[in-house]
Amino acid sequence: MWDFSVSRTISLLAGTMPFILLRMAVYFGITASYILATGTGAGIGYGIDRFSDDPGAFTLWGGAAGFGLVSVALYWVREYILYIVKAGHIAAMVQLLDGNPLPDGESQISYARREITDRFAESNTLFALDQIIKGVVRVLTGILNVVSSILPIPGIQGLMGLVNGIIRISLTYVDEIILAHNIRTRSENPWETSKDALILYAQNGGTMIKNAVWLSVFMWIITLLIFLLLLGPAFGLIYLLPGNSAAFAFGLAVLLAWSTKAAILEPFAVAALMQAYFKAIEGQVPDPQWDDRLTQASGKFRELKDKAMDYVPGHRDVQPDARQEGAH
């Protein structure tokens, strides 16, 4: 049914508990920032409402402004979260997955940070690589669309639209699996290693998508249940704030559910997919046909190949253009 061990996955999470706690601190801290900023904005708006002809309007806009300010701040620290929290956690899990004990006398977080720094001298190098990988991954569903267009099966276009939607969700963590491959192979050229890892992922696409879909369904069901459980307490908390907006209560429950998903469920998915990926590619080499297919289909893949050819070990890449693209 799937190609990973649930007990092994839980063991990896337990073995990297310092990172689980760090993730909880970061993501629940983000939620607390949203609550504080939204509540403060709503309170200011509520005060203005007392002198206006439209009660409630300024409260709503004040809360929305506070929410927006935190969102802007998070946009600018997204590289740090990727570099320290996500990448560091992956480095620690890779070490434990291969049965290698963490060094004595050094904290897990300190060790993982050093590993990431050895592979990626600066955070914007990892961030740029992450964005390029995401661009290549988006092409994989496009390739499936091409396949569906030449199959003479009535109604397949609508079916493939649904299938591709599910696949797009399931491919969320490919970039983190590629990062895990980089760390595991102790790559000296992260661009070259990522190129090969993407080809290996593509040629094992059926296996990887099967596992990713199972995990996606599991994660979203659990996240939905968490959201429903948190909805009541969220309404209770919002009731204490001025304006008493149901929209804010709904948003708060969404944020709390998202925090739980990001802190606990996402590393579970990554740990599981790492197992499936390493098992699938064992003994394989990149298929030249998939190399050609991705080269023709994806400008981002061609960019990745160019960077692999131009890379100089030890050189600190600076990728200013990547900061203008979105983050995961």
N, C-alpha and C positions, 0 to 999 in steps of 0.2 A: 504493500500500500504506500509506504514511504521508505526512504533510504537513510534514515537517521535513527538514533536511539534516543528516546525521550528521557530515559534515566541518565544517559551520558550527558545530554543537554542540560538537565537540571544540575548535574554534578559540576559542569563547567560554570554555571551561574553561581553555584554555592562556592566554588573555588575562587571566584573573582568577586567575592562579596564587597571588598573595598570599592570596586567600580560600580556595583549595583547601588551602594549607598551614595556614591558621588553622583550618579545619574539621578537618583531620587532627590538629592539636595538641589541639583541644577534644575531639573524639570518642575519639581514642586515649588522651587524658588521662583521660577518663571510664572507659574500660576499665581503664587502669592503676590508677585509684582503686578500682574493683571488685576487682581482683586483690589489691591491698594490703590493703584492708579485709577481704576474705574470708579471705585467708591469715592475717592477724593474728587474726581471730576464731576461725579453725580452730586456730591455734596455742594460743590461750588455752584453747579447749575441750579440746584434746589434753592440756594440763597437768592440767585438772580430771579428765579421763577416768582418769588414773592412780590416782585415789582413789575411783573409782566402781565399781559392779558391772555397768555396761553400757558396755563399751569401744566407742568410736566415736560414741556418742550425743551427747556434749557437743561433740565435734569438728564434727559435722554442724550442730548448733544454733549453735555459735559462728560458723561460716562463714556460715550463713544470716543471723545477726544483723548481721554486717559488711556483707553484701550489702544488707540492708534499710536500714541507716543511710545508705549511699551513695544508694540510691534516694530516700529522703526528702530528702536534700540537693539532689539533682537536681531534685526537684519544685519547690523554692523558687527555683532559678536558671533555670527554663525560660523566663521572660520575657526574661532577658538573652540567652540563646542565640537566641531568636527575633529580638530587636531588633537585636543586633549582628552575629551570625553569618549567619543566614538572610536577614534583610531587607537587610543590607548587601551581601551577595553578589548578591542579585537586582538591587539598584540598580546595581551595577557591570556586571552582564551586560546590563541594559537599555541602558545608555549605549553599550556596545560593539556591541550588536545593531543599534542605530540608526546606527552608523557615526560616533559622536561620540567624539573622543579624550578621554581623561581629562586634567584640568587639569595643567599643568606645575608642578613644585615642590610637589606635594602627593601624599602616599601614597594608593594606591588605597583602603585601608581607611579612612583619614581622610576622603577625599572621600565615600565611600559612607555613612559614619556621619553626615556633615553633611547629605547628601541625605535620609536617613531622618528626621533630627531636623527638617528643614524640613517634611516631610510629616506627621510624627507627633511632636508636641512631647514626649510622654512615652511610655515603653515600655508602660504599662498601657493607653493608648489603642489602640495597635496590637494588643496582646494581646486586648483586648475585641472589637475588630473581627474578629480572627482566629477567635475562638470563635463569634461570630455567623455568620460565613461558613460555618464547619464545620456549624453547625446547619441552615443552608439547604441545604447540599450533601446532607445526609442525606435530605432530602425528595425529592430528584431520583429516587432509587431507589424511593421510595414511589410516585411518580407512575407509574413503569413497572409497579409491582405492580397499580395500578388499571387500567392498559391491559390487562394480561394477564388480569385477572379477567373482562373483558367479551368476550374473544376465545373463541369456541366451538371451541377446538382441544384434542382429548384429550391429556392429559399435559402441557399447557403450564405448569400451576402448578409442577410439579417442575422443569421446564426453566427457568422464569423464576427460581426460587429459586437455581439455579446461576448463571444469567446475572447476577442482581442481586448475588450474592456477588462475582463477578469485577468488576462495575462499581464496587462499593463500594471495592475495593482500588485500582482504576484512578483513582478520584476523590480520592486522597490529597493531590494537589498543587494542587487547585483554588484553595485559599486563597492559595497562593504565586503563582499565575497572576494572581489578582485584585489582589494586591499589586503585581505587575509592571505591570499596567494603570494602577494608581494613580500609580506613579512615572513611567511613560511619559507620561501625560497631564498631569503636574505638577498634580495635583488640589489644589484649595483646600478641597474638602469631601470627605474620604475616604469618608464614609458614603454620600453621593450617588453618587460615582464607583463605589464597590463595588456598590451596588444595580444601577446600569446594567450594570456588568461581569458580574454574575451573570445578568442577563437575557440579555445577549449570549451568555454561555456556554451557557445553557439552550437558546436558539434555534439554537445550533450544536452541540447535544449529541451528535448522531450522529457528526459529524466529530471532536469532541474525545474522545469515549469510544473511538473506533476507535484514535486515536493513543495514548491513555493505556493501553489494553489491551496494545498492542504493547510499549510501554515497560515495563509492569508484568511481562509475561512475561519480557522480556529481563533486567530487573533481578533478578527472583527466581531465574532460572536461574543467573545469574552469582553471586548471593549464596550459593546452595546449593553451587556449585562451590567458592567461597572457604571456606565452612564445612567441606566435606569435606577440603580441603587443609590446613586449620588444625587439624583434629581430632587428628591424630597429634602435632604439636608441643604441643598443649594437654595431652594425656595425659602427655607427657614432663615438662612443667612441673609439673603437679599431682602427679606422682610424687615430686617433691622436697619437697612440702608434707606436714606431718603428717596422718595419716588416710587419705591416698591415695584420695580419693573420686572415683569415675567420674562422679558427678553434677556435681561441680565442674568437671571437665575438659570435659564436654559444655557446661556453661554458659559456660565461658571461650571455647570455640570459637564459640558463638552470639554472644557479646559482640564478639569480634574481627571476625566477619563483619558484624555490625551496624555497627561502627565504619567499616569499609570502605564499606559501602552508604551510610551517612550522609555520609561525607566526600567521596566521589567519585561514586557512582552516582546519588544523589538530585539533586545539582546538574546532572548530565547530563540527567536526566528533566525537571527544571524548565526548563532551557535549550531542550530540544527542544519541550516543550509551549508555551513562550512563542512560539516561531516559528509553531507550528500555530495558536495562538489569534489572534495578531495578523494572520495571513494570512486566517483565516476571517472575522473581524469587520470587515475593511477595507471602509469605505464603508457599513457597516450602522448602523442606529439601533435602540434597544431596542424590541421588539415589545410593544405594550400588552396583547395577549392573554397573553403569557408573564408580564407584570407581574401581571395579574389572577390567573393560575393559581398563581403563587408566593405571592401575597398571601393567597389562600384556603387554600393548603396548609400554609404555614409561619408559625408565630408569630414565629420568628427573623427572617424576611424582613419582617414587619410592624414588628418592633422596629427593624430596619435603616432602614426608611422613616421611622419616627418620629425617629430620631436624625439622619437626613439633614435633615429639616425643622427640627429644633431647633438644628442646629449653627451656631455662631458662629465665623467664621474668626479664628484667632489665640487662641481660647479653649483653655485646657489642660483637656481632658476628664479626669475621674477616674472610673474604672469599678471600684469595689471589688467588685461582685458577680461580675465576670468571673474574679477570682482563685480562685473556688470551683469553677470548671469545669475539666475536663481540658484538657491541651495535647497537640499533634502534635509 
